[in-house]
Amino acid sequence: MTALRLGTRRSALATTQSGWVADRLREAGHDVEIVEITTEGDVSGELLTAIGGTG
């Protein structure tokens, strides 16, 4: 069976939440691979408001 790939950011909250979801999927009999994703916002030092975004 091919593993499900579960994407998550690297923050403590995101990895905790995705770990919980992965555990539930494993309990249901699925193979799960957690894949860390880095977004442009994670590496950029610019404020969201400076690039025209809103929170």
N, C-alpha and C positions, 0 to 999 in steps of 0.2 A: 504494500500500500504506500502511496506517495504521501509524504508528510505535508500537513497544512503549514503554510508559512504565515506567521502572525507578526505583522510589522508594528514596531513601537519606537517612540523617541527614547532617548537615554536618561531622561529625568527620573528621579526616584519615584514620583507618582506614576508616571507612565509605565515604568517597568514593573511596579507593584501591581497595577491594574492588569497589564497584559499577562503577567505571571499567573494571576488569579484565573483569567480566562483560559489560559493554556492548561492549567490544572483541571478545570471543568471539562475541557475538550478531551484531555487524556483519560479522565474518569469515564467518559463516554466511549472510549476505545479508539480514539484518534491519535496518530503520531503528530506531534507539533514541533515546529522549529521556530524559535523566536528570532526575528531579524531586526537589528537595531537600525533605525533610520535617522540620518542627520539632515535637517532642513536648512534652507538658506537662512532662516531666522535664527537657527541655533548657532551659526558661525558668524553672522553679521553683527557688528557692534552698533549698527544704526538703530535709532529709536523708531518704533512703528509709525509714529506720527510724522517723522522726517521723510518717510518714503510713501506717504499718502494713505496709510492704513488707519483703521480704527480698531479699538479693542472690543 
